[in-house]
Amino acid sequence: MKQKQSMSVYTCIWIVAIVILIFSLFQNMGYSKVINYSGIVRGGAQLAVKEELNGEHDEQLILKLDNILRELQTGEGEYDLIRIDDDSYQKQLDDMQVTWHLMKDKINHLDQQQARDELYALSQDFFTQADKMVATAQSVSDQHLFNSIAMFFIYLIITGGVFAFWYRYKQKQIQQVMYTDKLTGLYNGAAFEIEVQKHSESAMNESVLIYFDLDDFKYLNATYGYLFGNQMLIAIAKALREFVDGRGSCARNSNDCFFVFTHYHKNVINDLKTCIIQSIKNEIEFDISDDITFTFGAYRIQKDISIQDMMENALLAHKNAKTRGKGNVVWYDQNLLDKIYQEGLIINQMHRALIDGEFQMFLQPKFKIPSLEIVGAEALVRWHMSDGKILYPDEFIPLFESNGFIYDLDFSILEQACQFIHERQLYHFIIAVNFSRVTIHHKDFYERFKGIIERYQIPVKCLEIEITESAFNDLSSTILNMLMRLRNDGFVVSMDDFGSGYSSLNLLNTMSVDVLKIDRVFLLKQDEKKVKIIGLIIDIAKALNMKVICEGVETKQDLELLTRLKCPLGQGYYVSKAVNEEEFIEKFLNKMEEG
């Protein structure tokens, strides 16, 4: 669109220039015609005098010369002559008219010798006057042509200069659109690469490249509005400009993600974080700066590395920081490389491990409060590797969620839980099975889930579908309808880790669940506020006819607190950690059967 606009302006400039040139040429042709007819007057007058002196009167020639002289003075007549508005030229024409009238008077009295002599003398004067008139007309024509050419080139120079200025201005606008983030005014990723490239090698070796994002930005937008979100991004951009202070560069890479290239020092991440928080405090009306966290990936720049590799290293560090949770900082260093190498080994072994049954189901009991009577269990996974090493979920679940393998793993644990219930005939015992958000989004989830249940002929009340609270925030209406379909089939749906994210009552309204599972964080470092929140969650669950269970029950103090708050169910180390099937049978099921 902009190229078409530039071409249109460029074309208009040349059209106007050509029109000016054509107009000047036509006007110069008019001057040429005047000069030509001035010559005709000069020659015609001489011819008329010659004929009269020879006794041949030519009235038609005289009339023609009258008309030409009058048209040269007025610019009106049959010969289409223009009037030359030059004082000297017009005075010369007036003098010629006077001489011409005298000549015509003498022509009428040629019978006298004196008249003939005077006519001849007047014709000579007229010829001299005509010569001067023609010369003046030629001079005026030449001057006009020079002025026209000069104006033409001046026009070209001025319009060319204006066009060049306009073109450069438009190019700057295009550059700004191409390389500048419209909202914050920072560079975008492409421009950032160019800017970092400009720094000297010595500066590079003392610098750091940081990539970070604002945790839970979607939630902030949804809660406070997109205008607030934009204000937040602008405040962050202002902080970054102040932080680099012309000695580095910064850019907005995507929605709430930013690059920072600056001088390295020991506390560079903490200083950057402080600068951003302070800017948010100054620029944002809401007092939420203490609740905001950022996830950082950083790379201390080494010699002989390309800009693209620097950025990829920072991005890789940031990606690993995100897997560790909110507010984490990960440096691209040997520890990260070791972790990546370990993840590579895990990925290479995961399919074989699933086939070989290395992913084993462990069970952690759920109990009544305060009697501690066992009423169910949660199925958890442990990876017993072929070399005897045991990996816990935190070491591989995030990786499996990112590469999609979690789908097969979740259903493997479901199958182990169904097999356990079927073999032990535990038809009055509930086992909760966790499902990742990745798994429940799979288009075949419902069919595969129902297929396993039907194969082992498990009563629907024996299984609880446990999904984390954060996963519910991202569920589409299609997935919510599918979960509702499972509830209508009789399966129990549980919201795990309730309160750990950004819980909302609307979430409970749009996706009614059967069980709320209070996150363990509320029992850590108990205070009056946390106790009140636990009590409120319990009251809300009861008001909505939901079951409620609190995880993380590890001490007698926890049990007494939950007893006082009338929380009906608990889960935690106070009774038992997660144990394998044999130990669970021995410690709990056998005792239940004996009871």
C-alpha positions in Angstrom: 0.0 0.0 0.0 2.8 2.4 0.9 4.7 1.6 -2.3 1.6 2.4 -4.3 1.3 5.7 -2.4 4.9 6.6 -3.1 4.5 5.8 -6.8 1.4 8.0 -7.0 3.2 11.0 -5.5 6.2 10.4 -7.7 3.9 10.2 -10.8 2.0 13.4 -9.8 5.3 15.3 -9.5 6.4 14.3 -13.0 2.9 15.0 -14.5 3.0 18.5 -13.1 6.5 19.0 -14.4 5.6 17.8 -17.9 2.5 20.1 -17.9 4.7 23.1 -16.9 7.2 22.2 -19.7 4.5 21.8 -22.3 2.8 25.1 -21.2 6.2 26.8 -21.5 6.8 25.3 -25.0 3.4 26.4 -26.2 4.0 29.9 -24.9 7.4 30.0 -26.5 5.7 29.0 -29.8 3.4 32.0 -29.3 6.5 34.2 -29.0 8.0 32.7 -32.1 4.7 33.4 -34.0 4.9 37.0 -32.8 8.5 37.3 -34.0 7.5 35.8 -37.3 4.6 38.3 -37.8 6.8 41.1 -36.7 9.0 40.2 -39.5 6.0 40.1 -41.8 5.1 43.6 -40.8 8.7 44.8 -41.5 8.9 43.1 -44.9 5.3 43.8 -45.8 5.7 47.5 -45.2 8.7 47.6 -47.4 6.8 45.8 -50.1 3.8 48.1 -49.9 6.1 51.2 -50.2 7.9 49.6 -53.2 4.6 48.9 -54.9 3.2 52.3 -54.2 6.4 54.0 -55.6 6.0 51.9 -58.7 2.4 52.9 -59.1 0.8 49.7 -57.8 -1.6 50.2 -54.9 -2.1 47.1 -52.8 -5.0 47.9 -50.4 -5.3 44.3 -49.2 -1.6 44.2 -48.1 -2.1 47.5 -46.2 -5.2 46.2 -44.5 -3.3 43.0 -43.5 -0.5 45.1 -42.0 -3.1 47.2 -40.1 -4.6 44.0 -38.6 -1.2 42.5 -37.7 0.0 45.7 -36.0 -3.3 46.0 -34.0 -3.2 42.3 -33.0 0.5 42.6 -31.9 -0.7 45.4 -29.6 -3.9 43.8 -28.3 -3.4 40.1 -28.7 -6.8 39.9 -30.3 -7.5 39.0 -33.9 -7.6 36.5 -36.6 -3.9 35.5 -36.5 -4.0 34.1 -32.9 -1.1 36.2 -31.8 -0.3 36.7 -28.2 0.3 40.1 -26.6 3.8 40.6 -25.3 3.4 42.5 -22.0 6.8 44.2 -22.2 6.8 48.0 -21.9 9.8 48.5 -24.3 8.2 46.2 -26.8 4.8 47.9 -26.6 6.4 51.4 -26.9 8.2 50.3 -30.0 4.9 49.1 -31.4 3.3 52.5 -30.6 6.1 54.3 -32.4 5.7 51.9 -35.4 1.9 52.6 -35.5 2.6 56.3 -35.6 5.1 55.9 -38.4 2.8 53.5 -40.2 -0.1 56.0 -40.1 2.2 58.6 -41.5 3.3 56.3 -44.2 -0.4 55.6 -45.1 -1.0 59.3 -45.2 1.9 59.8 -47.6 0.6 56.9 -49.8 -2.6 58.9 -50.3 -0.5 61.9 -51.6 2.0 60.2 -53.9 1.2 62.6 -56.7 3.6 65.0 -55.1 7.3 64.4 -55.3 7.9 65.6 -51.8 5.4 63.0 -50.5 7.2 60.3 -52.4 10.5 61.3 -50.8 9.0 61.5 -47.4 7.3 58.1 -47.8 10.6 56.6 -48.7 12.3 58.2 -45.6 9.4 57.0 -43.4 9.7 53.4 -44.7 13.4 53.5 -43.7 12.5 54.6 -40.2 9.7 52.0 -40.1 12.2 49.3 -41.1 14.6 50.4 -38.4 11.8 50.5 -35.8 10.6 47.0 -37.0 14.2 45.7 -36.6 14.3 46.9 -33.0 10.8 45.6 -32.3 11.8 42.1 -33.7 15.0 42.2 -31.6 13.0 43.2 -28.5 10.5 40.4 -29.1 13.3 37.9 -29.6 15.0 39.1 -26.4 11.7 38.8 -24.5 11.1 35.4 -25.9 14.6 34.2 -25.0 14.2 35.6 -21.5 10.9 33.9 -21.1 12.3 30.6 -22.3 15.2 30.9 -19.9 12.8 31.7 -17.0 10.6 28.8 -18.0 13.5 26.4 -18.1 14.9 27.8 -14.8 11.4 27.5 -13.2 11.1 24.0 -14.5 14.4 22.9 -12.9 13.7 24.8 -9.7 10.4 23.0 -9.6 12.1 19.7 -10.1 14.7 20.5 -7.4 12.1 21.6 -4.9 9.7 18.8 -5.6 12.5 16.3 -5.7 13.7 17.6 -2.3 10.2 17.5 -0.9 9.7 14.0 -2.3 13.1 12.8 -0.9 12.2 14.2 2.5 8.7 12.7 2.3 10.2 9.4 1.2 12.7 9.3 4.0 9.9 10.2 6.5 7.8 7.4 5.2 10.8 5.0 5.3 11.3 6.0 8.9 7.7 5.2 9.6 8.0 1.9 7.9 11.2 1.2 9.8 9.3 2.1 13.0 6.5 -0.2 12.2 8.8 -3.0 11.2 11.3 -2.7 14.1 9.4 -1.0 16.9 6.7 -2.4 19.2 3.7 -0.1 18.8 2.5 -0.3 22.4 5.7 0.1 24.3 7.9 1.9 21.8 10.7 -0.7 22.5 12.5 -2.5 19.7 11.0 -5.8 18.5 13.0 -9.0 18.3 14.3 -8.3 14.8 15.5 -4.8 15.7 17.0 -6.1 18.9 19.3 -8.5 17.0 20.5 -5.6 14.9 21.1 -3.3 17.9 23.0 -6.0 19.9 25.1 -6.7 16.9 26.4 -3.1 16.9 28.1 -3.5 20.3 31.8 -4.1 20.3 33.4 -7.5 21.1 34.9 -6.2 24.3 31.4 -5.0 25.5 29.9 -8.4 24.5 32.3 -10.3 26.8 31.2 -8.2 29.8 27.5 -8.4 29.0 24.4 -10.5 29.8 21.4 -11.3 27.7 18.2 -11.7 29.8 14.8 -13.0 28.6 11.8 -12.8 31.0 8.1 -12.7 31.1 5.3 -11.7 33.5 3.8 -14.6 35.3 0.0 -15.1 35.0 -0.3 -12.2 32.6 -3.5 -13.7 31.1 -5.0 -13.7 34.6 -4.1 -10.1 35.2 -5.7 -9.1 31.8 -8.8 -11.1 32.6 -9.1 -9.7 36.2 -8.2 -6.0 35.7 -8.9 -5.5 32.0 -6.7 -5.2 28.9 -6.2 -1.5 29.5 -4.5 -2.3 32.8 -2.5 -5.0 31.0 -1.3 -2.5 28.5 -0.4 0.0 31.3 1.6 -2.8 32.9 3.6 -3.5 29.8 4.3 0.2 29.3 5.5 0.5 32.9 7.8 -2.5 32.3 9.2 -0.9 29.1 9.9 2.4 30.9 11.8 0.4 33.6 13.9 -1.4 31.0 14.9 1.9 29.3 16.0 3.3 32.6 17.8 0.1 33.5 19.9 -0.1 30.3 20.3 3.7 30.3 21.8 3.8 26.8 24.5 1.3 27.6 22.6 -1.7 26.3 19.3 -2.5 24.6 15.9 -3.9 25.3 13.0 -5.2 23.3 9.5 -6.6 23.6 9.5 -10.0 21.9 5.9 -11.0 22.2 2.9 -10.5 24.4 4.5 -10.1 27.9 8.0 -11.3 27.0 11.1 -9.0 27.0 14.8 -9.1 26.0 17.4 -7.1 27.9 21.0 -6.8 26.8 23.1 -5.0 29.5 26.4 -5.0 31.4 26.9 -8.0 33.6 27.2 -7.8 37.4 26.5 -10.2 40.2 23.1 -8.9 41.2 21.9 -7.9 37.7 18.7 -10.0 37.8 17.7 -8.7 41.3 18.5 -5.1 40.3 16.4 -5.5 37.1 13.5 -7.0 39.1 13.7 -4.1 41.6 13.7 -1.6 38.8 10.6 -3.1 37.2 8.7 -3.4 40.5 9.4 0.2 41.3 8.2 1.3 37.9 5.0 -0.6 38.3 4.4 1.0 41.7 4.9 4.4 40.2 2.9 3.9 37.0 0.0 1.6 38.0 -3.0 2.6 40.1 -3.5 -0.8 41.6 -1.4 -1.8 44.5 -0.4 -5.3 43.3 3.3 -5.0 42.8 4.1 -7.2 45.7 2.0 -10.0 44.2 3.6 -9.9 40.7 6.4 -12.3 39.8 8.6 -12.7 36.8 10.4 -15.7 35.3 13.9 -15.1 34.0 16.2 -16.9 31.7 19.7 -15.4 31.4 22.9 -16.0 29.5 26.3 -14.5 30.4 27.8 -13.9 26.9 30.9 -15.7 26.0 33.4 -15.1 23.1 32.8 -16.1 19.5 29.0 -16.6 19.7 26.4 -15.3 17.2 23.5 -13.1 18.3 21.1 -15.9 17.3 22.8 -18.4 19.6 22.8 -15.9 22.5 19.1 -15.4 22.1 18.4 -19.1 21.8 20.5 -19.7 25.0 18.5 -17.1 26.9 15.2 -18.5 25.6 16.3 -22.1 26.6 17.1 -20.9 30.1 13.7 -19.1 30.3 11.9 -22.2 29.1 13.5 -24.3 31.8 12.7 -21.6 34.4 9.0 -21.8 33.4 9.0 -25.6 34.1 10.2 -24.9 37.6 7.3 -22.6 38.5 6.6 -18.9 38.9 9.3 -16.5 39.8 12.3 -18.7 38.9 15.6 -17.6 37.5 17.7 -20.0 35.4 21.1 -19.2 33.9 22.4 -20.9 30.8 25.3 -22.7 32.4 26.7 -26.2 32.9 24.0 -27.1 35.4 21.3 -26.3 32.8 23.2 -28.3 30.1 23.4 -31.2 32.5 19.7 -30.9 33.1 19.0 -30.8 29.4 21.3 -33.8 28.9 19.3 -35.7 31.6 16.0 -34.7 30.0 17.4 -36.1 26.7 18.1 -39.4 28.5 14.6 -39.4 29.9 13.0 -38.8 26.5 15.1 -41.6 25.0 14.0 -44.1 27.6 10.4 -43.1 28.2 8.7 -45.3 25.6 10.7 -48.4 26.5 10.1 -47.7 30.2 6.3 -47.6 29.6 6.4 -50.9 27.7 8.6 -52.5 30.4 6.3 -51.3 33.2 8.8 -49.0 34.9 6.2 -46.4 35.6 4.6 -47.8 38.7 1.4 -46.7 40.6 1.9 -45.7 44.2 -1.1 -45.0 46.5 -1.5 -42.4 49.2 -4.4 -43.0 51.5 -7.3 -40.5 52.1 -8.8 -40.6 55.5 -11.7 -39.2 57.6 -11.0 -36.5 60.1 -10.6 -37.0 63.0 -11.0 -40.8 63.0 -8.3 -41.4 60.4 -10.4 -44.1 58.9 -9.2 -44.9 55.4 -11.8 -44.2 52.7 -9.8 -44.0 49.5 -6.5 -43.2 47.9 -4.8 -41.1 45.3 -2.9 -42.9 42.5 0.6 -41.3 42.0 3.4 -42.4 39.8 7.1 -43.3 40.4 9.6 -44.2 37.7 11.6 -47.3 38.8 14.4 -47.1 36.2 16.2 -50.3 35.0 19.4 -49.2 36.8 17.5 -49.1 40.2 17.2 -45.3 40.3 13.7 -43.9 41.3 12.5 -40.7 39.7 9.7 -38.7 41.3 6.9 -36.9 39.3 8.5 -33.5 39.5 11.5 -34.8 37.6 9.6 -36.0 34.6 6.0 -34.9 34.5 6.6 -31.3 33.3 8.8 -32.7 30.5 6.2 -35.3 29.5 3.5 -32.5 29.5 5.6 -30.5 27.1 6.3 -33.4 24.7 2.8 -35.0 24.9 4.0 -38.3 26.4 1.9 -37.5 29.5 -1.2 -38.7 27.6 0.0 -42.3 27.5 1.4 -42.2 31.0 -1.8 -40.9 32.5 -3.8 -43.8 30.9 -1.1 -46.3 32.0 -1.7 -45.2 35.7 -5.5 -45.3 35.1 -5.2 -48.9 33.8 -3.0 -49.9 36.8 -5.7 -48.4 39.1 -8.5 -50.3 37.4 -6.5 -53.5 37.5 -5.8 -53.0 41.2 -9.6 -52.4 41.9 -10.6 -55.3 39.8 -8.1 -57.8 41.3 -8.9 -56.8 44.9 -12.6 -56.4 44.2 -12.5 -52.9 45.8 -16.0 -51.9 44.7 -16.6 -49.7 47.8 -13.2 -47.9 47.6 -12.4 -44.8 45.6 -9.1 -44.2 43.9 -8.4 -40.7 42.5 -6.4 -40.6 39.2 -4.7 -37.4 38.1 -5.1 -36.3 34.5 -3.0 -33.5 33.0 -4.5 -30.7 31.0 -2.7 -32.1 28.0 -4.5 -35.4 28.4 -8.0 -34.1 28.9 -7.6 -32.0 25.8 -6.9 -35.0 23.6 -9.8 -35.7 21.3 -9.9 -39.4 22.2 -9.9 -38.9 25.9 -13.5 -39.9 26.6 -13.5 -43.0 24.4 -10.2 -44.2 25.8 -11.3 -43.5 29.4 -14.6 -45.3 29.0 -12.9 -48.2 27.1 -10.5 -49.0 30.0 -13.3 -48.8 32.6 -15.5 -51.1 30.6 -12.6 -53.6 30.0 -12.0 -54.0 33.7 -15.8 -53.6 34.6 -15.1 -51.0 37.2 -18.1 -49.3 38.9 -18.1 -45.6 38.1 -18.2 -44.7 41.8 -14.8 -46.3 42.3 -12.9 -43.8 40.3 -12.3 -40.1 40.8 -11.0 -37.9 37.9 -8.6 -35.4 39.5 -7.7 -32.3 37.5 -5.6 -29.3 38.8 -7.4 -26.0 39.4 -5.1 -24.2 36.9 -6.2 -26.6 34.2 -9.8 -25.6 34.6 -9.0 -22.0 33.7 -7.9 -23.0 30.2 -10.6 -25.6 29.4 -12.8 -24.9 26.3 -16.5 -25.4 26.4 -16.0 -28.7 24.4 -13.8 -30.1 27.2 -16.1 -28.8 30.0 -19.0 -30.5 28.2 -17.0 -33.7 28.0 -16.3 -33.6 31.7 -19.9 -33.0 32.4 -20.8 -36.0 30.3 -18.5 -38.1 32.5 -20.2 -36.7 35.6 -23.5 -37.6 34.2 -22.2 -41.1 33.6 -21.6 -41.2 37.4 -17.9 -40.5 37.6 -16.5 -38.2 40.4 -14.6 -35.1 39.2 -12.2 -33.5 41.6 -10.5 -30.1 41.5 -7.0 -30.6 42.7 -4.7 -27.9 44.3 -7.7 -25.6 44.9 -6.4 -22.2 46.0 -2.9 -22.6 44.7 -3.7 -20.5 41.5 -6.2 -17.8 40.9 -9.4 -19.4 42.1 -12.7 -17.8 41.2 -16.3 -18.6 42.3 -17.3 -18.3 38.6 -15.0 -21.2 37.9 -17.1 -23.3 40.4 -20.2 -22.0 38.7 -19.3 -22.8 35.1 -17.7 -26.1 35.9 -19.4 -27.7 38.9 -17.2 -30.5 40.4 -17.8 -33.1 43.0 -14.8 -32.6 45.2 -12.6 -29.6 46.2 -9.1 -30.6 47.2 -7.5 -27.8 49.3 -3.9 -27.2 48.3 -1.2 -28.1 50.9 0.1 -24.5 50.9 -2.5 -23.5 53.4 -1.2 -25.8 56.1 2.4 -24.6 55.7 3.3 -21.8 58.1 -0.2 -21.5 59.4 -1.5 -18.0 60.3 -4.9 -16.6 61.1 -5.5 -15.5 57.5 -4.8 -19.0 56.1 -7.0 -20.6 58.7 -9.9 -18.4 57.8 -9.4 -19.2 54.1 -9.5 -22.9 54.8 -12.7 -22.4 56.7 -14.3 -20.4 53.9 -13.4 -23.0 51.3 -14.9 -25.7 53.5 -18.1 -23.7 53.9 -18.3 -23.0 50.2 -17.9 -26.7 49.3 -20.6 -27.6 51.8 -22.9 -24.9 50.5 -22.4 -26.2 46.9 -22.9 -29.9 48.0 -19.3 -30.7 47.3 -17.0 -33.0 49.2 -13.9 -31.3 50.5 -10.5 -32.7 51.3 -7.3 -31.0 52.5 -3.9 -32.4 51.4 -0.6 -31.9 53.2 -1.8 -33.1 56.6 1.6 -33.8 58.2 1.3 -33.1 61.9 -1.1 -33.5 64.8 -1.5 -29.7 64.8 -2.8 -29.9 61.2 -5.2 -32.6 62.1 -6.5 -30.7 65.1 -6.9 -27.5 63.0 -8.9 -29.4 60.4 -11.0 -31.1 63.1 -11.9 -27.6 64.5 -12.8 -26.4 61.0 -14.9 -29.5 60.4 -13.0 -30.6 57.3 -14.3 -34.1 56.7 -11.3 -35.6 54.8 -7.5 -35.3 54.7 -4.5 -36.7 52.9 -0.9 -36.5 53.9 2.2 -37.8 55.6 0.5 -37.8 59.1 -1.1 -41.1 58.0 1.3 -42.2 55.2 3.3 -41.1 52.3 2.6 -42.7 48.9 3.5 -46.4 48.9 3.5 -49.1 46.4 0.6 -51.5 45.9 2.0 -54.3 48.1 2.7 -52.0 51.0 -0.7 -50.3 50.7 -2.4 -53.6 50.8 -0.5 -54.7 53.8 -0.8 -51.5 55.8 -4.3 -50.4 55.0 -6.4 -52.8 52.9 -5.8 -55.9 55.1 -6.6 -54.0 58.2 -9.8 -52.7 56.6 -10.8 -56.2 55.7 -10.0 -57.4 59.2 -12.0 -54.6 60.6 
